[in-house]
Amino acid sequence: MSFVHLHAHTEYSMLDGASRIGDMFEAAAAAGMPACAITDHGVMYGALEFYKQGTRSGVKPILGMEGYLFDGNRREKPDHQRDNTERTYHLTLLAADDRGYRNLTKISSQAWLEGFHYRPRSDWELLTEYNEGLICLSGCLSAEIPRRIVAGDLAGARRKVAQYRELFGDRFYLELQDHGMPVQQPLNDELVRIGRELGIPWVATNDSHYTHKDDAGAHDVLLCINTGSELSDPNRFKFDSDEFYLKTPEEMAAKFARWPGACETTLEVAKRCNVEISMGKLLLPRYEVPSGHTLETYLRELVFEGVRRRYGDAGGAPAERAEYELKVIGDMGFDGYFLVVQDFVNWAKNRGVRVGPGRGSAPGSIVSYALGITELDPIAYDLMFERFLNPERIAMPDIDIDFDERRRGDVIRYVQEKYGSDHVAQIVTYGTIKGRQSIRDAARVLGFPYMEGDRLTKMYPSLIMGRDSGLGSALETCHELREAYAAGGAATEIIDTALKIENLKRSAGIHAAGVVIGRDPLVEHLPLKRGDHGEVVTQFDMNGVEELGLLKMDFLGLRNLTVIDLTRDAVKVNRGTEIDVDSLDLADPKVFEMLRRGDSDGVFQLESEGMRRLLVQLKPDRFEQIMALIALYRPGPMEQIPAYIERKNDPSKIVYLHPALEDITKKTYGVLVYQEQIVLLLQKLAGYTPGQADLVRKAIGKKKRDIMAAEEPRFIEGCVRSGVTELEAKNLWALIQPFADYSFNRAHSASYAYVAYQTAWLKAYFPVEYMAALLTSVKDRKDDKPKYLGMARKMGIPVLIPDVNSSEMDFTPVGESIRFGLSAVRHVGEGVVERIIDARKAKGDFESFYDFCRRVDYQCMNKKTLESLIRAGAFESLGHTRKGLLDKYESISAEISEQRKQEEAGQFSLWGGGTEDGTPQYSDTPVSLEEHPKDILLAQEKEMLGLYVSDHPLLGVEGLLARMCDCSLTGLVDRSPGDVLTVGGLIATVTKRVTRKGDIMMLLQLEDLSGSSVEVILFNSTYEKFSSVVRPDAILLVKGRLDQDARDDSLKIIALELHEPRLEERPFEISVEVDLCTPKLVDDLKEILGNHPGSTQVFLHLATGERTTVLRLGTEYCVDTTNGLYAELKANLGSSLTITL
């Protein structure tokens, strides 16, 4: 006999289901099962993947859901979770046909959109409205009918059975389960008895949560991850047996022999379930064109209007290219797509929303440029259309749009209003248990010390492009990890467990940019859910959305666009000058002079320490070089950076791999930089068409080995026909393969280089306004705000503490200074700031604290808000000390609040007093002028503002400290996990932890003057050795090993040594053996010292045997020791000289 599982959970029942969909179908096929169902808890996340994999496997996929049915109105939200839980039941629903599948998506969607309360809840109303085409099983032990039977309410159970039978007719089945739990057999007996009495068939299910019996342990681990428990905890949540797996037909037949027909009926149900999901057909939203136009003619009209606007006429090369692109677009049926995109982009621009110049490959289209979708001329920048839309492969165009992050929501709302709110949603994204995290999770759940999991993750390979390697791959490539695994013991147990849970789905979130726009209400095509903040979100990810033929767009909020507009507006207010950042001279010497100094902090794409070093080495003088640097600064192409820099600075070093490559790589000095260069190489040397060449590039980038194997001989033959030797062709093929994996497309590099240049220009010409804008853009980011404040200090721009009379909502330029914004003060919301500013505008500046309390609405000014403003120093300009106000503000506030209440009640007029017009008259009570010590003021300031503003403990000693370090805190991102390095800074916080073994572990937050910070971990032995220097606000040097946390990729330092540095001013001393002091070393030394001009004197110690001659270098060689001098000397000349700190 055979059998079909009709109640089965996949990994999409997150941290409860451990079955991978592919494994389920493999097991079902091996056992001879003709079909298998998916019934995840309250969601349909995995339905499309399940459908596709089942269809491919030959095992029929049955699409269903184990829903949550609320006994009452789904919109009702009981006050207590227990009440909600007791009134919410499980129910198994299966789609019998296409109508049933659509109804299932509607039930799931409405349960999320209208019924969510702790979980997505449907109700009887939804079942009544959408039951057509659905098969209903009575459910597990948590379902309504079984719960009534177990509770002894047999009459109530029968009533419910009759109710379900009346609603679903012959599509209702009684569900029997047996996992060896004592309650189940008598329950099944009663269900069968009811079935016989009422003529309702029964069906066997196994409520599987994992695929194989030996996966029960991995499932148990998942449950512990979900609940934060350990396996050793006897009170943790766990399943009552290890029987919840995808059993074979024989196992099910043996288990359910007592209830005849239970297994056979599953085949009957499976035969009734026949759903087909339509995929591949384009479902673009309906765009209304003016009367007399088709989509094609209207697009053509708009494009040639744009060509005339952009180029001055509609002829020549632009017109020819536009004709070619329009034909490709029309042949593919994408005319409506471009009309939809240009509509919301131009709506945004017309309403003052800054839109990025382009992103991805879209700037390669002259149609996009003419329509105003992009802002880079594809002809002027040599951008390739086929990289964007390949005429030899029909695939939806992918136009991603950057918006000012403040206005992204406005654009989405416009799209919702235009096409209907039920036609638009954001897109789900799924978090998975990555390799490193699987090790940490497994170690914790298995009860091993933190150190054991940490030890194994230390062996893990470094992230590639920010992505974790798979655990299997790590075991293959990492000898140390493989040896630890082979040695047995804890490492083997942890890794074996980690392998079972790795890549299982862990969470559902919202894609940072994805928005889907449907032709019909989206629920007709896919299930929806509600996000944490009320957003409507698809239950299928972006791949599923596209496979269904729906239009997926990326609406990205780009902070740097916000910064550009904030700076422009601030310049107008602060200087009375209108600036146009969209018509800049891209060869401005002042901008390139700044970049050549490496002064690119806060500049889009160029602000990392590694990028700043490269700018100094490259000495850029052309926009094209900024484009190339953005493309090259990535794993893979990064290996080409030294050659690119060398050839740019010394053209005699330019070498072309083949003469035919000169035209292709001339702008990049013979170095392959862009994906488009690969496409051109394939065309020019191997005879591919543009479309064919892009397909090959894409296949190589995605490591499609079958295509690569087929294309290699074709490529070599084509090259040989073009006069290339076979050996040269093989070398070119070998060069292409790794490059294609990581390279950027030129259009994207050009677009981002343009935004980078705009931000660099603003910083060069309007540094105060630009820094104010930067600070505003990160006012809610505790890690970035100190960094940019440090930048302002370094640039000599004073940042002033907040002030109730001078501050606005955000950071504002005041002359050549920046005033802290009131909304950046902790516990002070934007609504409160609006009231303060309104009161100031109405009657002028506040004269005293009393005046402030009288004039600002007391209902919005609570105790915490007042205290925060006082601690931040916002009343100092009124002549009050912080300590004086903290001692008195509660009584003053209460007094004025009471007086205002009396005033509102009319008591002043009734009893007399006040002024002639009857309003109350107040008198200020004196406030003490006593003030806190400076350290307390700074501590309060940091608590309220998130950083030191008026002063900093490191001011004045930062140069000396930097001289003793080989890496700055900002530079940690450019180092690799496992590196041993020395950093310095101030201990911001100290947290003591006790491990399960009773050992002390200390966590320090180390920060520097730039505002960057890093967590430093001291394990017991290190803490015991250096505990005397561990205290808040201590300035320390930390030598340690860089570590990367698998949970969030954050960098940490495992401390090896801690020291309090000597911070008195000293010269910079360099020692070198006379024999090593060659002319080249002297020239190199002069160049490096010249790259770091400053005020610190340099002494050169020349050693000959036992004698040493000390030379004091001239003032032209005085240096700044704070900006990477030591690191550059060590990296370039470290083997030849010694530096004394």
N, C-alpha and C positions, 0 to 999 in steps of 0.2 A: 504494500500500500504506500501511498504518499501522504503528504501533509503540507499545509501552508501556514506560515507564521503570520497571524493577523494583528498581533499586538507586539510591536518591536520598537525599541528606542535606539537611536543612533547617537553619535557624539554631539549632535545638535541639541539633545537634552543636556545642556552644558553642565559639566562636573557631576553628572549623574549617569549619563549614557557613555559607555566606553567602546561602542561598536563603530568601527570605521565602515563606511558604506561599501567600499570595494570588498572588504573582508566578508561582509554579510552575504553579498551575492556570490562570492566564491564558495562560501560554505553551503549556501542554498543549492547552488548548481552541483556541487560535489555530492550532496545528499539526495539529488534527484527531485528537489522541490520545484514545481512549475512556476511558483510565484512567491513573493515576499512583500510584506507591508512595512510602511514607516508610520509610526504613531508617536511622535515626540510630544513632550509635555507642553501643551498650550501654544506651540509654534509650528510653523511650516518652513522653517529656515532651510531644511535639507531636502525639501520635496523635489525641487528641480534637479539637483545633483542625483538624487535617488532615482528619479525618472530616467535620466540620461544613462546612468551606469547600469540600471536594470535592463533598459532597452538594448544596450550593447552586449550585455552578458547572456541574453536569451532567457533570463528569468523575469517573468512579468512583474513590473513594479506596481504595487497597490499603494495609492497615496491616501494617507489618513492623518489623524491627529488624536492624541489623548487630550481632550479639552477639559477645561474647568467649568463646571456648570454650577451657577449660583442659585440657591433657593430663595428667590426674590427678584427684584428689579436689578439688573446688572449695573445701573447707574447709582445704586445705593452703596454707600461706603460705611459699613459698621464701624463704630468708634474703637472697638477692640479687635485685635488681630485674631484672638481666639474665637470670637463670634463669627468673624469672616471665615475662618478655617472650618469651623463646625458646619457652616451653611454652604460650603463649597465642595462639590463632588467631582470625581473623575468620570469621564465618559469617552468611550472609544467610538470614533467616527471614521468611516471609510468612504472614499468617492467611488461610486459605481460607474459613473459616466462623466462626460464633459460638463454637463450641467451640475452634477454633484461636486465636481472639482471646483467650479466657480462658486458654488454655494459654500463649500468648505473654506475657500479663501475669504469669503464675506463674513462667515461666522468668526474665523480667526481674527480678521481685521477689526470687526466691531468689538470683539472681546478685548482687544488692545485699546482701541480708540475711545470706547465708551465705558467699558467694564473693568478697566484695570484698577485693582486695589490689592497690592501685594503680588498679585498674579493676574493674567488676562482672563476675565470671567465672562462667559456667555450666560444666557438665561433661557427660560422656556419660550419667551417671545422670539428670540433669534432662531431657536430650533423650529418653531412653528412656521416662521417666515421662509427659512432656507433649508428645509429638510429634504426637498425634492432631489433625487439622484444620490442620496446618502444612505449608506448602510450603518446601522447603529448596533453596537455590542454593549451589553449592560455594564461592562467595566470590571475593574479589579476590586480589591478589598476596600479601596478608598472611594468607590462609586456609591451612588445613593441606594440602589437595591440591595447589594451585599451588606452595606452598613446597617440597614434596617433589619435584615435577617439576623445578622450577628447580634444585634441589640435585642432580639426577641420580638420585634414588631413585624410579625409575619403578615398580619392583615394589611399593614401599611405597605409592605413590600409588594403584596399582590396588587394593591391599588396602583402602585407606581408601574408595575409591569404592564398592567392593563392600559395605563396612560401612554406609555411608550409604544405599545402595540397599536393603539388607536392612531397615534401620530405617524408612525413609520410603516405600519402595515406589515407585509411579509418581509420588510427590510430590517426587522428587529430580531436580534438573536440574544439568547442568554449566554453569558460568557463564563466558562469554567476555567479555573486555574488551580494548579497543584504544585507547590514548591516545597512540599514536605512540612508545611506548617499545620499544626493540629486543627486550626479553625477551618481549613479549606475543604476537607472532605465532607463534613456535615453541611457546610455551606453549599457545596456542589450538589449534594443529595437533595437539599431543599429547592435549589434552582431547577434541577431536573424534575422534581415533583410538580413545581409550578408550571414548568414547560409542558408536561404531559396533561395537566389539568386544562391549560388554556390553549394548547395546540401551538406552542411556540418552540422552534428548534433551539438546540443548544450547540455551542461550538467551543472547542478547546483552544486556549491561547497560553503563552508562557511568559508574557510581559518581559521579554528579554531586554537586558541592559548591557550585555556584553556578548561577544560572538561565541567564544569557546569556554568550556567549563574552567579551564586553567587561567582564564582572564579574570576570574572572580577577585583575585588578589589585587590586580591593577585597578579594578572597579572600586575596591575598598579604599585604595589609595586616593582615587578621585574624590570619593566622598569625604575623606579626611582633608583634602585640599579645600573642598567646598566649605567645610565646617571649621577649619583651623585646628583639627584634632590630630592626635597621633594614634597609630594602630594599637598601641599599648593601653589606650584609655578605655576602660571597661564601660564607661557611660556614654561613649560617643554614639552618634547615629550610624547604624549599619543595617544591612539587609539580614533577614533571619536565616538565610541559607545560601548555598552556592549553586542554586538551581536556576538562576535567572539568565540563562544563556540560550543561544539559538540551537535548540535540541534537534536531533535527527528525527525523521518520521518514526523510526523504530522506537526511539526513546519516548516519544509522545504517545505512541500506540500502547506501549507497556504501562505508561503512567495513567492513561485514561481508559483502560480496559473496563473499569467499573462503570463507566458511563457510555454505553454504546452509541455510536454515531458521532461522538464529539469531534473526532479527528476527521472523519469523512466529510462532515459538513464544511470544514475549512475549504475543501476543494470546490464545493458548491458556491461558497461565497467568492472565492477567487475567480471563478468563471464569470460571475456577475460584474466583476470590476474591470472595466475597459475604458481607460482614460487616454486620450491623445492630446499632448500639449503642442500647440503650433509654435514652431521656432523658425527664425530666419527671415520671416516676412517683415518688411519695414512698417512700423506703426508710428510714423512721424506725426507730430501734432498738426492740426489743420490751421494753415496760415491764410487769413483772408486777404486776397489781393484786390486792388481797385477794379471797378467794373471795366470789362473789355480786356482784361489781362488774364493770362494763365500764370502759373508759377514760373514757367520758363521765360515768358516775355517780360514779366515784371522784374525778375532777377536781372535779366539782360539790360533792361532800362537803367536800373540802379547801378549796375557795374559800370556802364559806359558814362553815366553821369559822374561816377567816382573817378574814372580814368581821366576825364577832362579836368576835374578838380585837382587831381594829384599831379598830372603831367602837362596840363595846359592845352592839350588837344586830344583827340580820340584816334590818332593814327600811329603809324610806326610800330616799333617793337612792343610797347605796352599794349596796344590794341591787338596785335597778333597773338601775344601771350594770353590776353584775356579771352580771345576767341577760342584758343586751344583749351584753356581751362574750363570755359563754359561748356564746351562739347563733352569733355570728360565728365563733368558734374551732371550734365543732362542725361548722358548715356547711363550713368549709374543711378539716376533718379533722386539726386540729392539737392535739387533746386530749392525745395521747401526748407531743407536743413539750413542753408545759408540765409534764407529770408528770416527764419526764426532767430538765428544767432544775431544777425545784424540788427534786428528789431530791439532786442533787450540791451545790446551793447550801446546802440545809439540813444536809446531811452536813458540809459545811465549817464552817458556823456552830456546829453542835453539838460540834465538836472544836476550837473556839477559833480557827478561821481567820477573820481579819477579811475581810469581803466588802464591796465598795463599795456605796453606796446605790443605784446604778443607773448606766446608761451608755446613750448613744444615745436612741432613742425609747421603749424598754421601760418606763420609769417612767410613761408615759402610760396604762398598763393597770392597772385596779384588780384584775384577776385576778393580775397579777404581784405587786402590793402585798400582796394577801391571802395569796398562797402564800409570801411571804417572799423572793421573788426580788429585789424592789426595796424601798426603805425610804422613799420619798417618797410622801405621800398625793396621788394625782392630782387629787382633788377640791379639796383645800386649795390646791394650786399651779396650778390651772387647766391641767392637762396633757391633751392630746388623744389619745384612743385611735386615731383614724383615721390619725394620723401614724405610728403603730406598726404597725397591721394594717388594711389598707384593704379594706373589704368588697366593693369593686367591682373588686378585682384580686387574684386568688389568687397569693400569693407567700409563700415560707417566712418565718416571723417571724425577726427578727434580734436575739437577746438576747445582748449582750456583757457579760461579767462580769469585774469587777476583783477580784483577790485580793491579800492580803499576798504580796509577791513571794517571800518565803521559803518559802511553803507552796503555791505554784501547782503544783509538781510533785506534792505529796501529793494534790491534788484530781484531777489527771490520772491518777495511779496508782489512785485509788479508782474512777474511771470505767473504767479498763482491767480492774480486778478484777471489777467488776459486770457488764460486758458482754462481757468476754473480751479479752485483749491483742491478739488478731488482728482484733478489731472496731474498734480505736481507733488513730489515727495523728495526727501533726502534719502540717501542710500546707506544700507547697513554695511558694516565691516566687522569681520570676526577676528578676535584675538585668539591665538593658539598657544599651547605650552611649548615654548622653544627649547632647544637643546640644553643650554646652560640652566634655564629655569627648571627643566625636568629633573636635572641632577639635584638642584637645591631643594625642590619640592619632595623628591623621593627621600633624600637624606633626612629632612625634617620629619616627614610622616613616619619613616621607619625608626625614628627615635635616636638617630646618630647625632653627635655634637655638631654644632654649626661649622666647626673647623674642618670636619670631614668633607662635607659638601663643598666648602670653600676651597679646600685643597684640590679637589677634583676639577672644579671649574677654573682654577688657576692654570691647569694644564690645557685648557680648551684653546683652540686656535682663535686668533684675533678676528673681530668682526670684519666682514667684507662688504663695503658699501653700506655699512650700518646694519648688515644682516648677519644673523647667527648661522654658523655651519650646522648641518644636521649631525646628530650624535653618531650615527653610523659612519658618516664621512670623517668626523673628528677622530673616531677610533682607528680609521684607516690611515689618516695622515699624521696623527700625533703619536709619536713613539712612546712618550712618557705616559699618556693616558691609556694606551694599549697595554703597556706593561703593568700599570696599576690594576687594570681590569683582569689581566691574566693571573695576577698574583692571588686572586681569591679574597675571601674575607669581606669586609665592609664595602670596599670599592666595587666588587663584583655584584653584590646584592643591590647596591644603589643604582648602578648602571643598568642592570637587568630590569629593574623596576622603572627606571627613567625611560628606557627604550619602549616600554609598553604604553606609557602615557604621553610620550613626545608627539607633538603636532596635533594632539586632540584639541578640539575647540574648547576655549576657556571662557570667552565673554563675547557679547555683542555690543558694538558701539555704533557711532555714526561716522561715515566717511567724511574726511575733513573738507571735501569740496563737492562730492558727487550730488547731482540733482537730476531726477528723471522727470521728463515731461511727456505725458501720454496723449494719444489721440482721443481715447475714451477715458472714463473714470478708471483710475489705475487698478481698482479692486476687481475689474473685469479681467485683468491679466495676471495679477500677482497679489499675494497677501501683504498687508501693511501692519505696522506696529506703532507704538508711541515711544518717543525718545524720553530721556530723563528730564528734559526741560520742555516737554509738550510737543516736540517736533513730530510730524508725520514722517515715518521712515519705512522703506521697503523691507520685507523680510528676506528678499533675495539680494545677494551682493551685486557689485557692478557687472561682473561677468554674466550673471544670470539675467540681469536687466537687459544687457545688450543682446544676449542670445534670444530673448523674447522679441527682439526687434524694436524695443522702446528707445527713445532718444535719451541718452545719458550725457549730461554736460558737467564739466567741472567749473563751479563758481568758487574761486579761491579768494580768500581775504588776505591780502598781502600788506603786512605792517609798513613796509617801506614806502608804499604808495601813500599811506596815511601820513607818514613823515614828510613826504614831498609837499603835500598840500598844507599841512600844518606850518611848515617852514615858509611856504609862499605867503600864507595869510599873515604870519607873524612879521615878515619883512615889511609887508604893507602897513601894518599897525605901528611897528617899532621904528621904521625908517621912512615911511611914506613913499615907498618905492614899489612899483608894479614890476614883477619879474615873470618871464615866460620860460618855463623850464622845458617846454616842448620844441623849442627852436634854438637849441644851443649849438655853439661852435664846438664840434667834436675834436678839435685840435687845440684847445685852449692851453697855452703854456703853463698857466698858473695851476691848473688841475693836474697836469702831468708832473709838474715839479713837486706837488704835494705827494702824489702817488709814488714817485721815485724815492722819496724819503721814507717810504713805508708808513706814511701817516694816513692809514686807511681805516683806523678804528671807527666803527659806526657806519662804514660805507658798505652798501649792499654787496654781498658775495665776496668782498675783499677784506673783511675785518679779522679773520683768524690770524693767529700768530704766524702760522706757516705761510699763509698768503702774503702777509706783510714782508716776511723775509724774501719771498720770491720777487716781490715788487722792487725791493732794493737791488736784488741781483739782476733782474731783467732790465731795469731802467726804462720803462715803457715811454714811448713818445707818440704812439698812434693808437687809435681806437681799436684797430684790428688786433693789436697785441693784448688788449684787455679781453676781447672775445676769446682769443686762444687760451689765455691763462685760466679763464673760467671753465673752458672745456677740458683743459689738461689736469686741473687740480682735482683728480679723482683717482681711485685705485685703478691700475692698468695704465691709462695714459700718463699718469704721474711719472712713470719711468722715462718718458720722453722729455720731461721738463729740462733736465740738464742740457741735452742736445739743443733744444729750442732756444734756451737762454744763450748758450755759447754761440750759436749761429747768428742770433739776432745781434749780439754785441760784436761779433767778428765774422762778417760775411764770407771771408775766405774759407771758413770751416763748413760752408754749405755744401752738402753732397746729396745728389739725387740717386736713389736706388736704381733708377733706369731713366734714360733721357726723356722718355715719354711722360714721366712723372713730374717734369719741371712745371708744366702748365698747371697741373693739379695741385702741387704743393709749394708753388713759388711764394705765395703769401704767408706760408707757415715755415719757410726756410728749409724745405725738404723734409719736414717732419709730418707724419700723418697725425692729424688732430681731430678731424670731423668725420662723422658717418658718411656725409655726402662725398668725401674724398674716396672712400671705399667704393661707393656706387660709380663714381667717375672712372676709377681705376678699372673696375670690372667692365665698364663700357669701352673705354679707350684701348685697353690692352687685350681683353678677352672677347670683345665683340658682343657683349650682352646689350639688350635694349635697356632703357632707363627702368622700366617696370621690372624686368627680369633681374636686373642688378640689385634693386631694392629688396626683392624677395630673397635673394641669396644673402644679402647683408642681414636681413631679419632672421633668417634661419641660423646663420652663424652666431648671431647675438643670443639666440635662444637655445644654442647648443643642440640643434636638431641633427643628430649624428647621421641619420639616413640621408638627409638632403645634402649635408656636407660631404659625405662619402661619394654621392652621385655627382656633385658639382666639381670636385677637385680635378678629375681628369678632363672635364669640359673646360675648366678654367685654364689648365695647362695647355691643352690643345689650342685654345683660342689665343693664348699668349704667343705660342710658337708660330702661329699663322701671322701674328703681328710683328714677327722678327725678334721676339724675346727668346733667349735660350731656355731649354727645359730646366736647367739648374736655377736660373734667375726666376723662372715662373714658380718653381717649388718654393724658393725663398720668399717670394711675394705672398704666396698662399699661406705660408707659415706665419708671416708677419700679420696678415689680415685677421687670422682667427682670434687670437687673444684680444686684439684691439677692438674688434666689433662687439665684444661682450660688454665693454664698459664705456665706449666712446659716446660723446654728446652729438646731437645734430647741430649743425651750424646755425640754423634759424633760432633755436633755443638760446644758444650762446650769444648771438647778436642781440636778442631781446633783453636778456638779463644783463648783458654788458651795457646796454643803453640805460637801464634803470640804475646800474652801478655808477655810470658816468653822471647821471643826473644828481645822485646823492653826493658824489664826490665834488661836483661843481658847487652845490649848495654849501657843503662843508668848507670849501676853499674860500668862497666869497661872503658867506653869511654864517660864520661859525656859531655865534651866540644863538641865533634863531634856530639853526639846525640842531644844536645840542638840546635846546628847550623842547623841540619837537620829538627828538629821540627819547628824552626822559618822559614826556607825556605818553609816548607810544608803549612804554614799558612800566607805567606807573603801578600796575597790578602784578608785576613780575618781580618777586623778591630777589631773584638771582641776577637779573639784568639791570635793575635800577642802580645798584651800587657800582656796577661796571661803568655805566655811562656817566655817573657822577665823578668817578675816578678819571674818566676821559676829560671831562670839563676842567677838573683841577689841573690835569697835565697841560691843557691848552691855555691855562691862565684865566679861565672864566669863573668868576665867583658865583657860587650857588647860594642863595640867601634862604634862610629858614622861612616857613610860611608866616603870613601876617594877615590878620583879619581885615586890615585896611588896604593892603597892597596886592594880595594874592587873588588870582582868578581861580576858575575851576581847575585848570591844568597848569603845568609849568609854563611860565611866560617870560620872554626876554624883557628886561628893563634896562635900557641903555646897553651897556656892555656886560651886564650881569644877568643871571637867571633867577627868577623868584619861584620858590616851591609852590606847587598848586595845592589848594586846600583839599581837593578830593583825594590826594595821595596820602593824606594823614589817616592813620588807622582809626577805624570806628566813625569816620566822617563820610557819610554818603553824599552822592551828588545832589539829592533833594535838599539836604541841609545846606550845602554850599550855595545852591540857587537862592535859598531864603536869605543867606548872609549877603550875597551880592545884591539882591533886590532891595534889602534894607539900606545898603550903602548907596545905591543909586537913588533911592527915594529921598534921603535926608543927609547925604554926605557921609564923610568918614565918622567912625565911632570915636567918641572922646574919652571913653573909659570903659572898664569892664562892666560897670553898672549900665552905662549907655548901651552897650552891646546886648546885655541881657534884657533890657527894656524893649529894644527895637526889633530884635529877632524873635520870631514866633516861638514862644516857650514850649509849645506842644511838640515841636520837632527837635528841640535842643535838650536832650536828656543828659543825665549825669555823666554817662560814659563819654558822650560827644564833647561836652565842656572840658572834662578832665583831659581828654586826648589833645584838644587844641592848646590847653595850658601847658601840658608836658612838651608839646612840640615847639613851644615858644611863640605861638601865634599872637600873644597879647603884649609882647615885650615892647613894641613901639608905642604902647599906650602908657608906658612908665611903670608897668607892674612887673614884679619879679615872679618867677614860676613858683617858688616856695610860698611867697606871700599869697598868691591866688589859690594855691592848692590847700592852704590852711583855711581860706575864707569862702571859697566859691560855693560850697553847698549852702551855707547860711544866706549868702547874698542871693543866690538863685532862688531859694525857697521864699525869701522875703519878697522879691520882686514878683514871683509867680503868684503869691497870695494877694499882693496889691493889685495885680492885673485882673485876677478873678473878682476882687471887690469892685474894681472899676467897671468890669463887664456887667456886674450885677447892679450898677448905678449907686453904690453906697456912698461914693464920694460926694455926689450931687445931693443926696438925701441928708447927709450929716454935715455938709459943709467941708471946707478945707480944699486944698489944691489951688489951682490958678483961677483967674477971673472967669474963664469959660467953663469951669467945673472939672477940668481934667486934673488928675493927681499930680502933686509936686513931690519929687524925690530928692533925697540928699545922699551924696556918696559917703559911705563909711570908709574910713582910712584902712588901707591894706598895707601890711608890713613890707618893708623894702628888703628884708633879710633874704638871702639867696642860698641855694644849695651849693656845695662844692662842685668844681668843674667836672669831676668824674661822674657825679650823679646826674648833672645836667646832660652830659653826653650820653649816658646810659638811657635816660628818659627819651632823649632825642632819637636814639637808634630804635628804641622800642616803638615809638609812635610813627617814625618816618621810614623805618626799615633799614636805615643806614646813618652813619655819622655825616652831618652836614656842616655845622659851624666849625668843626675841628675834627681831628682824627689822631689817635695815638701814634700812627706811623708817619705822620707828616714830619718831615725833616730828617728822618732816618731811612727813608725808603731806598735811597741810593746805596747806602752802606749795606743794607740788607740784601738788595738785589745782587750786589757784588759777590755775596757768599753763596748764591744759589746757582744751579746750572739749569733751572727751568722756572719760568714764572707760572703762576696759577692759571693764567689765560692760555699758556702754552701747553698745558697738560693734554689738550685735545689732539695735539699733533704728535704725541708720544704713544708708544704701544704698551698695552697691558703686559706686566712683567718687568718693565724697565725699572731700574733702581736709580733714583734721582734725589736731589736736594731742593726743597722749596722753603720759603719763609713767609711769615705773616703773623697775624694777631689771632689768638684763640678767642673766637666769638662765643662759643658755648662748649660746655663740658657735660657729657651725659655718662653716667655710670650704669653699667649693666652687670648682672651676675649670671653666669652660664649655668646650665643644668648640673655641671660638676662642682659648682660653687666658686669657680674662678672669676676674678674681676676682669671685665672688658670695658675699656673707656672709648667713647666716641667723641672726637673733637671736631669742631667746625673751624677750620683755618681760613682766614680771609686776608686779602692784601688791600693796598690802597686803591687798586683799580676796581675794587668791589667784587672781584672774582672770589670764589670760595671752593673748598673741597673738604670732604669728610675724611678725617684721619682716624684709623682704627688702631688702638693699642691693645694687644692681647696681654694676658696676665704677666708673662715674663718681662715684656717690654715695660709695662706699667710699673712693675715693682722696681725696675732699674732706674726709671726716669720720673717717678711720681712727684719728686720735689719741684719740678718745673711746670707741672700740669695745673694750670689755674686760669680762670677767665681773664681776658685782657692781657695775658702774658704774650710777649713777642718771642717767637720761637723759630729755630731752624729745624726742619724735619727731614731726615733722611729715611726713605722708605721705598717700597715696591708699589708700582702703580697697578691697580686692580680695576676691573670693570664689573659692575653689578649686573647679573643676568636678568634681574627683574625689570630694570628700567634703563639699562645701558649707562647709568651714571658712573663717573670715575671716582675712585676712592684711593687712599694711600694706606697701605699696611705699614705702620711705623716700625723702623729698625732702631733708630737713634733720635733723641731730641736734645737740643742744646739751646741755651739762651746766648745769643750772639753779643759780642762786644760791638757797640754801636757808636764809638767815638770816630770822628772823621780821620781817615787815613788815605795816603796816596794809593794809586793803582800800580802795583809792582809786578814786573815781568822778568823772569830769569831765563837765560838761554846760554848754552855752551858756545864759546867762540867758534869752535869747529863747525857748529851747525848754523852759524849766522851767515848764511849765503846771501848774495844780492837778491835772489828771488824771495827768500824769507823776509828780508828787510822790506822789499816792495810790497809783499803780501801784508806784512804787519802795518805798514803805513796806510794801505788801502782800508784795512779793517778798522784801524783807529780813526781814519777819516770818515768812516761811515757812522761813527758814534760821537760827534762833536759835543763837548760839554765843558765843565769847569774843574774836573778832577785831574790833578797833576799825575803824569805817568813817569815812573822811574824804570830804567832798563838795567838789569844786572847782567853783566857779561862775565862769565866764569871761565877761568883758565886754570885747570888743576886746582890748587888750593887758593889761588888769588881770584878776587872778584872786583871788577871795576863797575861803579855805579854811575849811570848817565841820567841826568835829569833832562827829559825831552822838552823841547820848546813849547810855548803856550799854544802853538798851532796844532799840537797833538794832545791837548787836554781833552778828556772824554766824558761822556755821560755813561755811567756804569749801570744805569737802570733799564736799558732797553735792549738787552740781549748781547752785550759786548762779550761777556765771559763765555756764553754759549757759542758765539761765532768763532772766537779765538780757539776754544777747545775743539770745535768741530773741524776747523781748517788747519790749525797749527799745533794741535794738542800734543803730538808726538815730539815736537821740537822745542817746546818751551814749558816753563812752569809759571803759574800765576799765584801770587801771594795775596790772600784775602785779608 
